[in-house]
Amino acid sequence: AVYSSGTQQKVPQDLALNFEKQSGTYGVENVYRRYPRAPLDVEVILHNNQEVLWGRSIDVSEKGSFIHLDSPGDFRLGQEVTAIFRNIPSGVGTTSTPAVIMRVINEPPGYGLFFLNINPRLRRQLASYVITQLRAQYAQAKVG
């Protein structure tokens, strides 16, 4: 598996080698991702200084997130927005970051975000969160 330099130093060998042995979105699909993603269900506020949208994140990586919206918005592909994530667990807390919309889904309404100019500390915290979540998920799968 390929990882960014930010996560490569933190990913335990057993986790890195076992993505392909895990089924589903956060298992085998992560083999093909440069930045692994993990589930994250927190409130998100998106704004472009004119319109404000509320939603919930579905998952997160150190470089992006997918957001389901409470109601459709007028944001479009390639538009820059600010994403405010409320109460991310594992000590990350509430944070905001500029992002660009890389994917638009109409039903249910949602946006795939790519983070721009992300604070290095936040990026490390998100990478650590993803690794922690994936390790816990895989450990639970081995027990169950």
N, CA, C and O atoms as a GROMACS GRO file, in nm:
protein
  576
    1ALA      N    1   0.084  -0.119   0.000
    1ALA     CA    2   0.000   0.000   0.000
    1ALA      C    3   0.088   0.123   0.000
    1ALA      O    4   0.198   0.121   0.055
    2VAL      N    5   0.039   0.230  -0.061
    2VAL     CA    6   0.116   0.354  -0.070
    2VAL      C    7   0.054   0.456   0.024
    2VAL      O    8  -0.068   0.471   0.030
    3TYR      N    9   0.139   0.525   0.098
    3TYR     CA   10   0.093   0.625   0.193
    3TYR      C   11   0.169   0.754   0.171
    3TYR      O   12   0.278   0.754   0.114
    4SER      N   13   0.112   0.863   0.217
    4SER     CA   14   0.184   0.989   0.212
    4SER      C   15   0.297   0.983   0.312
    4SER      O   16   0.299   0.897   0.400
    5SER      N   17   0.391   1.074   0.300
    5SER     CA   18   0.503   1.076   0.394
    5SER      C   19   0.452   1.106   0.535
    5SER      O   20   0.516   1.067   0.633
    6GLY      N   21   0.339   1.174   0.547
    6GLY     CA   22   0.284   1.205   0.679
    6GLY      C   23   0.233   1.082   0.752
    6GLY      O   24   0.249   1.072   0.874
    7THR      N   25   0.171   0.989   0.681
    7THR     CA   26   0.117   0.871   0.748
    7THR      C   27   0.213   0.754   0.745
    7THR      O   28   0.201   0.664   0.828
    8GLN      N   29   0.306   0.752   0.653
    8GLN     CA   30   0.392   0.634   0.637
    8GLN      C   31   0.468   0.603   0.765
    8GLN      O   32   0.483   0.486   0.799
    9GLN      N   33   0.515   0.702   0.835
    9GLN     CA   34   0.592   0.678   0.955
    9GLN      C   35   0.506   0.626   1.069
    9GLN      O   36   0.559   0.564   1.161
   10LYS      N   37   0.375   0.648   1.066
   10LYS     CA   38   0.288   0.610   1.175
   10LYS      C   39   0.213   0.479   1.150
   10LYS      O   40   0.157   0.422   1.244
   11VAL      N   41   0.211   0.431   1.026
   11VAL     CA   42   0.132   0.312   0.994
   11VAL      C   43   0.209   0.187   1.035
   11VAL      O   44   0.317   0.162   0.983
   12PRO      N   45   0.154   0.109   1.128
   12PRO     CA   46   0.220  -0.016   1.166
   12PRO      C   47   0.222  -0.112   1.047
   12PRO      O   48   0.129  -0.113   0.966
   13GLN      N   49   0.327  -0.192   1.036
   13GLN     CA   50   0.341  -0.285   0.924
   13GLN      C   51   0.221  -0.377   0.910
   13GLN      O   52   0.174  -0.401   0.799
   14ASP      N   53   0.171  -0.431   1.021
   14ASP     CA   54   0.060  -0.525   1.010
   14ASP      C   55  -0.063  -0.462   0.949
   14ASP      O   56  -0.136  -0.528   0.876
   15LEU      N   57  -0.088  -0.335   0.978
   15LEU     CA   58  -0.203  -0.265   0.919
   15LEU      C   59  -0.178  -0.241   0.771
   15LEU      O   60  -0.267  -0.264   0.688
   16ALA      N   61  -0.059  -0.195   0.737
   16ALA     CA   62  -0.028  -0.164   0.597
   16ALA      C   63  -0.040  -0.288   0.510
   16ALA      O   64  -0.080  -0.277   0.394
   17LEU      N   65  -0.007  -0.404   0.562
   17LEU     CA   66  -0.010  -0.526   0.482
   17LEU      C   67  -0.147  -0.591   0.475
   17LEU      O   68  -0.169  -0.680   0.392
   18ASN      N   69  -0.239  -0.550   0.558
   18ASN     CA   70  -0.366  -0.620   0.568
   18ASN      C   71  -0.485  -0.548   0.505
   18ASN      O   72  -0.597  -0.598   0.517
   19PHE      N   73  -0.468  -0.434   0.440
   19PHE     CA   74  -0.581  -0.368   0.376
   19PHE      C   75  -0.650  -0.464   0.280
   19PHE      O   76  -0.773  -0.475   0.280
   20GLU      N   77  -0.572  -0.534   0.199
   20GLU     CA   78  -0.632  -0.621   0.097
   20GLU      C   79  -0.704  -0.740   0.158
   20GLU      O   80  -0.783  -0.806   0.090
   21LYS      N   81  -0.678  -0.770   0.285
   21LYS     CA   82  -0.744  -0.882   0.352
   21LYS      C   83  -0.875  -0.840   0.418
   21LYS      O   84  -0.948  -0.925   0.470
   22GLN      N   85  -0.904  -0.711   0.417
   22GLN     CA   86  -1.026  -0.660   0.479
   22GLN      C   87  -1.126  -0.626   0.369
   22GLN      O   88  -1.088  -0.571   0.266
   23SER      N   89  -1.252  -0.657   0.390
   23SER     CA   90  -1.353  -0.628   0.289
   23SER      C   91  -1.409  -0.488   0.309
   23SER      O   92  -1.391  -0.428   0.415
   24GLY      N   93  -1.476  -0.437   0.209
   24GLY     CA   94  -1.552  -0.314   0.221
   24GLY      C   95  -1.476  -0.186   0.194
   24GLY      O   96  -1.358  -0.188   0.159
   25THR      N   97  -1.546  -0.078   0.212
   25THR     CA   98  -1.497   0.055   0.178
   25THR      C   99  -1.368   0.091   0.251
   25THR      O  100  -1.278   0.151   0.192
   26TYR      N  101  -1.358   0.056   0.377
   26TYR     CA  102  -1.242   0.098   0.454
   26TYR      C  103  -1.138  -0.012   0.464
   26TYR      O  104  -1.045  -0.003   0.545
   27GLY      N  105  -1.151  -0.114   0.384
   27GLY     CA  106  -1.054  -0.221   0.377
   27GLY      C  107  -0.988  -0.223   0.242
   27GLY      O  108  -0.898  -0.143   0.214
   28VAL      N  109  -1.034  -0.313   0.157
   28VAL     CA  110  -0.969  -0.335   0.028
   28VAL      C  111  -0.967  -0.208  -0.059
   28VAL      O  112  -0.873  -0.190  -0.136
   29GLU      N  113  -1.067  -0.123  -0.050
   29GLU     CA  114  -1.066   0.000  -0.131
   29GLU      C  115  -0.954   0.095  -0.090
   29GLU      O  116  -0.909   0.175  -0.172
   30ASN      N  117  -0.909   0.088   0.035
   30ASN     CA  118  -0.799   0.173   0.079
   30ASN      C  119  -0.665   0.133   0.016
   30ASN      O  120  -0.572   0.213   0.016
   31VAL      N  121  -0.654   0.012  -0.037
   31VAL     CA  122  -0.531  -0.030  -0.103
   31VAL      C  123  -0.500   0.064  -0.218
   31VAL      O  124  -0.384   0.093  -0.246
   32TYR      N  125  -0.603   0.112  -0.285
   32TYR     CA  126  -0.586   0.195  -0.404
   32TYR      C  127  -0.579   0.344  -0.372
   32TYR      O  128  -0.568   0.426  -0.463
   33ARG      N  129  -0.584   0.380  -0.247
   33ARG     CA  130  -0.584   0.521  -0.210
   33ARG      C  131  -0.449   0.562  -0.156
   33ARG      O  132  -0.388   0.491  -0.076
   34ARG      N  133  -0.403   0.677  -0.200
   34ARG     CA  134  -0.278   0.730  -0.145
   34ARG      C  135  -0.297   0.769   0.001
   34ARG      O  136  -0.206   0.753   0.083
   35TYR      N  137  -0.414   0.821   0.032
   35TYR     CA  138  -0.446   0.863   0.168
   35TYR      C  139  -0.564   0.779   0.217
   35TYR      O  140  -0.678   0.805   0.179
   36PRO      N  141  -0.539   0.678   0.301
   36PRO     CA  142  -0.648   0.593   0.350
   36PRO      C  143  -0.756   0.675   0.419
   36PRO      O  144  -0.727   0.780   0.477
   37ARG      N  145  -0.879   0.628   0.412
   37ARG     CA  146  -0.989   0.698   0.478
   37ARG      C  147  -1.055   0.607   0.579
   37ARG      O  148  -1.046   0.484   0.572
   38ALA      N  149  -1.121   0.670   0.674
   38ALA     CA  150  -1.192   0.597   0.779
   38ALA      C  151  -1.324   0.668   0.804
   38ALA      O  152  -1.338   0.786   0.772
   39PRO      N  153  -1.422   0.597   0.860
   39PRO     CA  154  -1.552   0.660   0.889
   39PRO      C  155  -1.537   0.776   0.987
   39PRO      O  156  -1.456   0.770   1.080
   40LEU      N  157  -1.614   0.879   0.966
   40LEU     CA  158  -1.620   0.993   1.058
   40LEU      C  159  -1.760   1.052   1.048
   40LEU      O  160  -1.799   1.100   0.942
   41ASP      N  161  -1.834   1.049   1.157
   41ASP     CA  162  -1.971   1.101   1.160
   41ASP      C  163  -1.975   1.220   1.255
   41ASP      O  164  -2.001   1.205   1.374
   42VAL      N  165  -1.950   1.339   1.200
   42VAL     CA  166  -1.958   1.463   1.279
   42VAL      C  167  -2.030   1.569   1.197
   42VAL      O  168  -2.038   1.560   1.075
   43GLU      N  169  -2.082   1.670   1.266
   43GLU     CA  170  -2.149   1.781   1.200
   43GLU      C  171  -2.047   1.864   1.123
   43GLU      O  172  -1.936   1.889   1.170
   44VAL      N  173  -2.086   1.907   1.002
   44VAL     CA  174  -2.000   1.990   0.918
   44VAL      C  175  -2.080   2.109   0.867
   44VAL      O  176  -2.196   2.095   0.827
   45ILE      N  177  -2.017   2.225   0.870
   45ILE     CA  178  -2.075   2.347   0.813
   45ILE      C  179  -1.987   2.386   0.695
   45ILE      O  180  -1.865   2.398   0.709
   46LEU      N  181  -2.049   2.404   0.579
   46LEU     CA  182  -1.977   2.449   0.459
   46LEU      C  183  -2.023   2.590   0.425
   46LEU      O  184  -2.142   2.619   0.431
   47HIS      N  185  -1.929   2.676   0.389
   47HIS     CA  186  -1.969   2.810   0.344
   47HIS      C  187  -1.870   2.863   0.241
   47HIS      O  188  -1.754   2.823   0.237
   48ASN      N  189  -1.920   2.954   0.159
   48ASN     CA  190  -1.838   3.021   0.058
   48ASN      C  191  -1.847   3.173   0.074
   48ASN      O  192  -1.828   3.246  -0.022
   49ASN      N  193  -1.876   3.220   0.194
   49ASN     CA  194  -1.894   3.361   0.229
   49ASN      C  195  -2.023   3.420   0.172
   49ASN      O  196  -2.046   3.541   0.184
   50GLN      N  197  -2.108   3.337   0.109
   50GLN     CA  198  -2.238   3.382   0.061
   50GLN      C  199  -2.348   3.286   0.104
   50GLN      O  200  -2.456   3.329   0.145
   51GLU      N  201  -2.321   3.158   0.094
   51GLU     CA  202  -2.418   3.055   0.129
   51GLU      C  203  -2.359   2.964   0.236
   51GLU      O  204  -2.240   2.934   0.235
   52VAL      N  205  -2.445   2.921   0.328
   52VAL     CA  206  -2.403   2.830   0.435
   52VAL      C  207  -2.487   2.703   0.425
   52VAL      O  208  -2.610   2.709   0.413
   53LEU      N  209  -2.419   2.587   0.430
   53LEU     CA  210  -2.487   2.458   0.426
   53LEU      C  211  -2.446   2.375   0.546
   53LEU      O  212  -2.331   2.381   0.591
   54TRP      N  213  -2.540   2.297   0.598
   54TRP     CA  214  -2.513   2.207   0.710
   54TRP      C  215  -2.522   2.064   0.661
   54TRP      O  216  -2.603   2.031   0.574
   55GLY      N  217  -2.439   1.979   0.719
   55GLY     CA  218  -2.442   1.838   0.685
   55GLY      C  219  -2.362   1.756   0.784
   55GLY      O  220  -2.328   1.803   0.893
   56ARG      N  221  -2.333   1.632   0.745
   56ARG     CA  222  -2.255   1.541   0.829
   56ARG      C  223  -2.149   1.476   0.742
   56ARG      O  224  -2.174   1.439   0.627
   57SER      N  225  -2.031   1.461   0.799
   57SER     CA  226  -1.926   1.391   0.726
   57SER      C  227  -1.955   1.242   0.729
   57SER      O  228  -2.013   1.191   0.824
   58ILE      N  229  -1.913   1.172   0.624
   58ILE     CA  230  -1.927   1.028   0.613
   58ILE      C  231  -1.794   0.962   0.646
   58ILE      O  232  -1.788   0.864   0.721
   59ASP      N  233  -1.686   1.017   0.588
   59ASP     CA  234  -1.553   0.965   0.614
   59ASP      C  235  -1.451   1.077   0.598
   59ASP      O  236  -1.484   1.188   0.554
   60VAL      N  237  -1.327   1.046   0.635
   60VAL     CA  238  -1.221   1.147   0.629
   60VAL      C  239  -1.088   1.080   0.601
   60VAL      O  240  -1.065   0.964   0.638
   61SER      N  241  -1.000   1.154   0.535
   61SER     CA  242  -0.860   1.117   0.521
   61SER      C  243  -0.782   1.243   0.555
   61SER      O  244  -0.841   1.345   0.588
   62GLU      N  245  -0.652   1.236   0.548
   62GLU     CA  246  -0.575   1.356   0.580
   62GLU      C  247  -0.583   1.460   0.468
   62GLU      O  248  -0.535   1.572   0.485
   63LYS      N  249  -0.643   1.425   0.355
   63LYS     CA  250  -0.654   1.518   0.243
   63LYS      C  251  -0.795   1.550   0.200
   63LYS      O  252  -0.814   1.630   0.108
   64GLY      N  253  -0.898   1.489   0.262
   64GLY     CA  254  -1.033   1.518   0.218
   64GLY      C  255  -1.139   1.448   0.298
   64GLY      O  256  -1.111   1.374   0.393
   65SER      N  257  -1.265   1.473   0.258
   65SER     CA  258  -1.380   1.417   0.328
   65SER      C  259  -1.499   1.415   0.234
   65SER      O  260  -1.503   1.488   0.136
   66PHE      N  261  -1.596   1.329   0.265
   66PHE     CA  262  -1.723   1.332   0.193
   66PHE      C  263  -1.832   1.377   0.289
   66PHE      O  264  -1.841   1.328   0.401
   67ILE      N  265  -1.914   1.472   0.245
   67ILE     CA  266  -2.016   1.534   0.329
   67ILE      C  267  -2.155   1.508   0.269
   67ILE      O  268  -2.178   1.537   0.152
   68HIS      N  269  -2.247   1.453   0.350
   68HIS     CA  270  -2.388   1.447   0.313
   68HIS      C  271  -2.455   1.572   0.368
   68HIS      O  272  -2.433   1.608   0.484
   69LEU      N  273  -2.536   1.637   0.287
   69LEU     CA  274  -2.600   1.764   0.325
   69LEU      C  275  -2.741   1.743   0.376
   69LEU      O  276  -2.809   1.648   0.336
   70ASP      N  277  -2.785   1.833   0.463
   70ASP     CA  278  -2.924   1.831   0.510
   70ASP      C  279  -3.020   1.870   0.397
   70ASP      O  280  -3.130   1.817   0.388
   71SER      N  281  -2.977   1.963   0.312
   71SER     CA  282  -3.057   2.004   0.196
   71SER      C  283  -2.961   2.043   0.083
   71SER      O  284  -2.848   2.084   0.111
   72PRO      N  285  -3.004   2.031  -0.042
   72PRO     CA  286  -2.914   2.062  -0.154
   72PRO      C  287  -2.867   2.207  -0.151
   72PRO      O  288  -2.938   2.296  -0.105
   73GLY      N  289  -2.747   2.227  -0.199
   73GLY     CA  290  -2.693   2.363  -0.208
   73GLY      C  291  -2.660   2.396  -0.352
   73GLY      O  292  -2.678   2.315  -0.442
   74ASP      N  293  -2.611   2.519  -0.372
   74ASP     CA  294  -2.577   2.565  -0.507
   74ASP      C  295  -2.427   2.561  -0.534
   74ASP      O  296  -2.382   2.618  -0.633
   75PHE      N  297  -2.350   2.496  -0.448
   75PHE     CA  298  -2.207   2.487  -0.473
   75PHE      C  299  -2.185   2.398  -0.595
   75PHE      O  300  -2.266   2.310  -0.624
   76ARG      N  301  -2.075   2.422  -0.665
   76ARG     CA  302  -2.050   2.347  -0.787
   76ARG      C  303  -1.908   2.289  -0.787
   76ARG      O  304  -1.823   2.328  -0.707
   77LEU      N  305  -1.886   2.197  -0.876
   77LEU     CA  306  -1.757   2.131  -0.892
   77LEU      C  307  -1.647   2.235  -0.912
   77LEU      O  308  -1.661   2.326  -0.993
   78GLY      N  309  -1.539   2.222  -0.838
   78GLY     CA  310  -1.426   2.313  -0.850
   78GLY      C  311  -1.434   2.437  -0.764
   78GLY      O  312  -1.338   2.514  -0.758
   79GLN      N  313  -1.546   2.459  -0.697
   79GLN     CA  314  -1.563   2.578  -0.613
   79GLN      C  315  -1.489   2.561  -0.480
   79GLN      O  316  -1.488   2.453  -0.421
   80GLU      N  317  -1.427   2.669  -0.435
   80GLU     CA  318  -1.359   2.669  -0.306
   80GLU      C  319  -1.458   2.706  -0.197
   80GLU      O  320  -1.538   2.798  -0.212
   81VAL      N  321  -1.452   2.632  -0.086
   81VAL     CA  322  -1.539   2.654   0.029
   81VAL      C  323  -1.454   2.642   0.156
   81VAL      O  324  -1.339   2.598   0.152
   82THR      N  325  -1.514   2.680   0.267
   82THR     CA  326  -1.454   2.655   0.397
   82THR      C  327  -1.537   2.548   0.464
   82THR      O  328  -1.660   2.558   0.469
   83ALA      N  329  -1.470   2.445   0.516
   83ALA     CA  330  -1.538   2.335   0.584
   83ALA      C  331  -1.506   2.343   0.732
   83ALA      O  332  -1.389   2.343   0.772
   84ILE      N  333  -1.610   2.350   0.814
   84ILE     CA  334  -1.594   2.352   0.960
   84ILE      C  335  -1.644   2.220   1.013
   84ILE      O  336  -1.763   2.189   1.002
   85PHE      N  337  -1.555   2.142   1.072
   85PHE     CA  338  -1.588   2.012   1.131
   85PHE      C  339  -1.602   2.031   1.280
   85PHE      O  340  -1.513   2.084   1.346
   86ARG      N  341  -1.716   1.988   1.335
   86ARG     CA  342  -1.745   2.010   1.477
   86ARG      C  343  -1.723   1.884   1.558
   86ARG      O  344  -1.782   1.779   1.530
   87ASN      N  345  -1.639   1.896   1.659
   87ASN     CA  346  -1.618   1.790   1.760
   87ASN      C  347  -1.566   1.658   1.704
   87ASN      O  348  -1.622   1.553   1.731
   88ILE      N  349  -1.458   1.664   1.626
   88ILE     CA  350  -1.392   1.542   1.580
   88ILE      C  351  -1.330   1.476   1.703
   88ILE      O  352  -1.263   1.543   1.782
   89PRO      N  353  -1.351   1.345   1.721
   89PRO     CA  354  -1.296   1.277   1.838
   89PRO      C  355  -1.143   1.266   1.834
   89PRO      O  356  -1.078   1.315   1.742
   90SER      N  357  -1.088   1.203   1.934
   90SER     CA  358  -0.944   1.176   1.948
   90SER      C  359  -0.861   1.303   1.961
   90SER      O  360  -0.748   1.310   1.913
   91GLY      N  361  -0.918   1.403   2.026
   91GLY     CA  362  -0.842   1.524   2.053
   91GLY      C  363  -0.832   1.623   1.939
   91GLY      O  364  -0.768   1.727   1.955
   92VAL      N  365  -0.893   1.595   1.825
   92VAL     CA  366  -0.886   1.688   1.712
   92VAL      C  367  -0.976   1.808   1.740
   92VAL      O  368  -0.935   1.922   1.717
   93GLY      N  369  -1.097   1.785   1.790
   93GLY     CA  370  -1.188   1.893   1.826
   93GLY      C  371  -1.255   1.956   1.706
   93GLY      O  372  -1.272   1.891   1.603
   94THR      N  373  -1.293   2.082   1.720
   94THR     CA  374  -1.358   2.157   1.612
   94THR      C  375  -1.250   2.228   1.532
   94THR      O  376  -1.160   2.291   1.589
   95THR      N  377  -1.259   2.218   1.400
   95THR     CA  378  -1.156   2.278   1.316
   95THR      C  379  -1.218   2.323   1.184
   95THR      O  380  -1.324   2.274   1.144
   96SER      N  381  -1.152   2.415   1.118
   96SER     CA  382  -1.197   2.456   0.984
   96SER      C  383  -1.078   2.453   0.889
   96SER      O  384  -0.963   2.473   0.929
   97THR      N  385  -1.109   2.428   0.763
   97THR     CA  386  -1.004   2.423   0.662
   97THR      C  387  -1.063   2.461   0.526
   97THR      O  388  -1.177   2.428   0.497
   98PRO      N  389  -0.985   2.531   0.445
   98PRO     CA  390  -1.032   2.558   0.309
   98PRO      C  391  -1.031   2.428   0.228
   98PRO      O  392  -0.945   2.342   0.248
   99ALA      N  393  -1.126   2.415   0.137
   99ALA     CA  394  -1.137   2.294   0.055
   99ALA      C  395  -1.193   2.330  -0.082
   99ALA      O  396  -1.250   2.437  -0.102
  100VAL      N  397  -1.176   2.239  -0.174
  100VAL     CA  398  -1.236   2.253  -0.307
  100VAL      C  399  -1.328   2.134  -0.328
  100VAL      O  400  -1.299   2.022  -0.286
  101ILE      N  401  -1.440   2.159  -0.394
  101ILE     CA  402  -1.538   2.054  -0.421
  101ILE      C  403  -1.489   1.973  -0.541
  101ILE      O  404  -1.475   2.024  -0.652
  102MET      N  405  -1.465   1.844  -0.515
  102MET     CA  406  -1.412   1.754  -0.618
  102MET      C  407  -1.518   1.658  -0.672
  102MET      O  408  -1.500   1.595  -0.776
  103ARG      N  409  -1.630   1.647  -0.600
  103ARG     CA  410  -1.736   1.555  -0.641
  103ARG      C  411  -1.869   1.610  -0.593
  103ARG      O  412  -1.879   1.659  -0.480
  104VAL      N  413  -1.971   1.603  -0.677
  104VAL     CA  414  -2.105   1.648  -0.641
  104VAL      C  415  -2.201   1.531  -0.661
  104VAL      O  416  -2.206   1.470  -0.768
  105ILE      N  417  -2.277   1.499  -0.557
  105ILE     CA  418  -2.377   1.393  -0.562
  105ILE      C  419  -2.514   1.457  -0.540
  105ILE      O  420  -2.531   1.538  -0.450
  106ASN      N  421  -2.611   1.421  -0.624
  106ASN     CA  422  -2.744   1.482  -0.614
  106ASN      C  423  -2.839   1.409  -0.520
  106ASN      O  424  -2.922   1.473  -0.455
  107GLU      N  425  -2.830   1.277  -0.512
  107GLU     CA  426  -2.925   1.202  -0.431
  107GLU      C  427  -2.856   1.093  -0.352
  107GLU      O  428  -2.810   0.996  -0.413
  108PRO      N  429  -2.845   1.102  -0.221
  108PRO     CA  430  -2.876   1.219  -0.141
  108PRO      C  431  -2.772   1.327  -0.168
  108PRO      O  432  -2.661   1.296  -0.212
  109PRO      N  433  -2.806   1.454  -0.143
  109PRO     CA  434  -2.712   1.560  -0.176
  109PRO      C  435  -2.583   1.549  -0.095
  109PRO      O  436  -2.586   1.521   0.025
  110GLY      N  437  -2.471   1.570  -0.162
  110GLY     CA  438  -2.343   1.563  -0.092
  110GLY      C  439  -2.229   1.613  -0.178
  110GLY      O  440  -2.241   1.627  -0.299
  111TYR      N  441  -2.117   1.639  -0.111
  111TYR     CA  442  -1.996   1.688  -0.178
  111TYR      C  443  -1.875   1.611  -0.130
  111TYR      O  444  -1.860   1.581  -0.012
  112GLY      N  445  -1.787   1.578  -0.225
  112GLY     CA  446  -1.655   1.526  -0.193
  112GLY      C  447  -1.560   1.643  -0.189
  112GLY      O  448  -1.551   1.720  -0.285
  113LEU      N  449  -1.488   1.658  -0.078
  113LEU     CA  450  -1.399   1.772  -0.059
  113LEU      C  451  -1.253   1.730  -0.062
  113LEU      O  452  -1.217   1.622  -0.014
  114PHE      N  453  -1.169   1.815  -0.120
  114PHE     CA  454  -1.024   1.801  -0.114
  114PHE      C  455  -0.973   1.920  -0.036
  114PHE      O  456  -0.997   2.035  -0.073
  115PHE      N  457  -0.901   1.893   0.074
  115PHE     CA  458  -0.853   2.002   0.160
  115PHE      C  459  -0.739   2.078   0.093
  115PHE      O  460  -0.648   2.019   0.036
  116LEU      N  461  -0.746   2.210   0.102
  116LEU     CA  462  -0.642   2.299   0.050
  116LEU      C  463  -0.566   2.362   0.167
  116LEU      O  464  -0.627   2.395   0.269
  117ASN      N  465  -0.438   2.377   0.155
  117ASN     CA  466  -0.358   2.447   0.256
  117ASN      C  467  -0.392   2.402   0.398
  117ASN      O  468  -0.410   2.486   0.487
  118ILE      N  469  -0.400   2.274   0.420
  118ILE     CA  470  -0.435   2.223   0.551
  118ILE      C  471  -0.318   2.243   0.648
  118ILE      O  472  -0.202   2.221   0.613
  119ASN      N  473  -0.351   2.284   0.768
  119ASN     CA  474  -0.252   2.303   0.873
  119ASN      C  475  -0.178   2.171   0.896
  119ASN      O  476  -0.244   2.068   0.911
  120PRO      N  477  -0.044   2.171   0.899
  120PRO     CA  478   0.030   2.046   0.918
  120PRO      C  479  -0.008   1.970   1.046
  120PRO      O  480  -0.013   1.847   1.047
  121ARG      N  481  -0.035   2.043   1.152
  121ARG     CA  482  -0.076   1.978   1.278
  121ARG      C  483  -0.211   1.907   1.260
  121ARG      O  484  -0.227   1.794   1.304
  122LEU      N  485  -0.307   1.973   1.194
  122LEU     CA  486  -0.437   1.912   1.168
  122LEU      C  487  -0.421   1.791   1.078
  122LEU      O  488  -0.487   1.688   1.098
  123ARG      N  489  -0.336   1.802   0.978
  123ARG     CA  490  -0.314   1.689   0.888
  123ARG      C  491  -0.260   1.568   0.964
  123ARG      O  492  -0.306   1.456   0.942
  124ARG      N  493  -0.165   1.590   1.054
  124ARG     CA  494  -0.112   1.479   1.136
  124ARG      C  495  -0.220   1.422   1.227
  124ARG      O  496  -0.228   1.301   1.245
  125GLN      N  497  -0.303   1.509   1.285
  125GLN     CA  498  -0.410   1.462   1.373
  125GLN      C  499  -0.511   1.378   1.295
  125GLN      O  500  -0.557   1.275   1.344
  126LEU      N  501  -0.546   1.421   1.174
  126LEU     CA  502  -0.640   1.344   1.092
  126LEU      C  503  -0.579   1.210   1.051
  126LEU      O  504  -0.647   1.108   1.053
  127ALA      N  505  -0.450   1.210   1.014
  127ALA     CA  506  -0.383   1.085   0.978
  127ALA      C  507  -0.382   0.990   1.096
  127ALA      O  508  -0.407   0.871   1.080
  128SER      N  509  -0.354   1.041   1.214
  128SER     CA  510  -0.354   0.960   1.335
  128SER      C  511  -0.494   0.906   1.365
  128SER      O  512  -0.510   0.790   1.402
  129TYR      N  513  -0.595   0.991   1.348
  129TYR     CA  514  -0.734   0.948   1.368
  129TYR      C  515  -0.769   0.834   1.274
  129TYR      O  516  -0.826   0.733   1.316
  130VAL      N  517  -0.735   0.848   1.146
  130VAL     CA  518  -0.766   0.744   1.047
  130VAL      C  519  -0.699   0.613   1.085
  130VAL      O  520  -0.764   0.508   1.084
  131ILE      N  521  -0.572   0.618   1.118
  131ILE     CA  522  -0.499   0.497   1.154
  131ILE      C  523  -0.560   0.431   1.277
  131ILE      O  524  -0.577   0.309   1.280
  132THR      N  525  -0.592   0.511   1.378
  132THR     CA  526  -0.652   0.458   1.500
  132THR      C  527  -0.785   0.390   1.470
  132THR      O  528  -0.811   0.280   1.520
  133GLN      N  529  -0.869   0.454   1.388
  133GLN     CA  530  -0.999   0.397   1.354
  133GLN      C  531  -0.985   0.267   1.275
  133GLN      O  532  -1.057   0.170   1.302
  134LEU      N  533  -0.894   0.264   1.180
  134LEU     CA  534  -0.876   0.144   1.099
  134LEU      C  535  -0.819   0.030   1.182
  134LEU      O  536  -0.861  -0.085   1.167
  135ARG      N  537  -0.724   0.060   1.268
  135ARG     CA  538  -0.668  -0.046   1.356
  135ARG      C  539  -0.778  -0.104   1.445
  135ARG      O  540  -0.787  -0.226   1.460
  136ALA      N  541  -0.862  -0.018   1.503
  136ALA     CA  542  -0.969  -0.065   1.591
  136ALA      C  543  -1.068  -0.150   1.512
  136ALA      O  544  -1.113  -0.255   1.560
  137GLN      N  545  -1.103  -0.106   1.392
  137GLN     CA  546  -1.197  -0.180   1.307
  137GLN      C  547  -1.141  -0.317   1.272
  137GLN      O  548  -1.213  -0.417   1.277
  138TYR      N  549  -1.012  -0.323   1.236
  138TYR     CA  550  -0.951  -0.450   1.198
  138TYR      C  551  -0.933  -0.542   1.317
  138TYR      O  552  -0.950  -0.663   1.305
  139ALA      N  553  -0.901  -0.486   1.431
  139ALA     CA  554  -0.887  -0.567   1.554
  139ALA      C  555  -1.022  -0.629   1.591
  139ALA      O  556  -1.029  -0.745   1.631
  140GLN      N  557  -1.129  -0.550   1.577
  140GLN     CA  558  -1.263  -0.600   1.607
  140GLN      C  559  -1.302  -0.710   1.508
  140GLN      O  560  -1.366  -0.808   1.546
  141ALA      N  561  -1.265  -0.694   1.381
  141ALA     CA  562  -1.297  -0.794   1.280
  141ALA      C  563  -1.225  -0.926   1.309
  141ALA      O  564  -1.281  -1.033   1.285
  142LYS      N  565  -1.103  -0.919   1.359
  142LYS     CA  566  -1.028  -1.040   1.392
  142LYS      C  567  -1.090  -1.114   1.510
  142LYS      O  568  -1.091  -1.237   1.513
  143VAL      N  569  -1.142  -1.038   1.608
  143VAL     CA  570  -1.204  -1.097   1.726
  143VAL      C  571  -1.338  -1.158   1.692
  143VAL      O  572  -1.372  -1.266   1.739
  144GLY      N  573  -1.416  -1.085   1.607
  144GLY     CA  574  -1.554  -1.126   1.574
  144GLY      C  575  -1.563  -1.232   1.475
  144GLY      O  576  -1.673  -1.275   1.439
   0.00000   0.00000   0.00000
